[in-house]
């Protein structure tokens, strides 16, 4: 089972974001991004001490918050 789906350019696109990814997308610091990820605003996956954020859940949250212009 693949964890990647192709994007418009045909290159694999991960189904998850890292905390650093959402910090960059939102233009916030890492500490704030960790707080947001731990707030339950969107689905997260913990792998050991790593946090991965569901791309779909995060992008749905962005749309709900009216921030969907931040999605590339």
C-alpha positions, -999 to 999 in steps of 0.1 A, spaced: 0 0 0 14 33 -10 14 63 12 19 87 -16 -5 100 -43 6 118 -75 2 155 -77 -4 175 -109 33 172 -118 32 134 -115 56 133 -85 45 115 -53 28 136 -27 27 126 9 -6 120 26 7 138 57 24 170 68 50 174 95 46 200 122 73 220 104 52 218 72 21 233 88 43 260 106 56 270 71 22 269 55 6 291 82 36 313 88 38 305 125 65 292 148 71 255 156 59 258 192 26 273 180 23 246 153 28 219 180 1 235 202 -22 236 172 -15 200 163 -21 189 199 -54 209 201 -74 184 181 -82 209 154 -73 182 128 -63 146 127 -28 137 138 -8 105 138 18 98 164 47 75 154 69 73 185 76 109 194 69 122 158 37 138 149 22 136 114 -8 156 103 -34 142 79 -31 163 48 -69 160 40 -79 168 76 -55 198 77 -67 211 43 -103 207 54 -96 226 85 -79 254 65 -111 257 43 -133 257 74 -112 285 89 -112 305 57 -75 300 52 -77 278 21 -57 304 1 -26 290 19 -29 257 1 -6 255 -29 
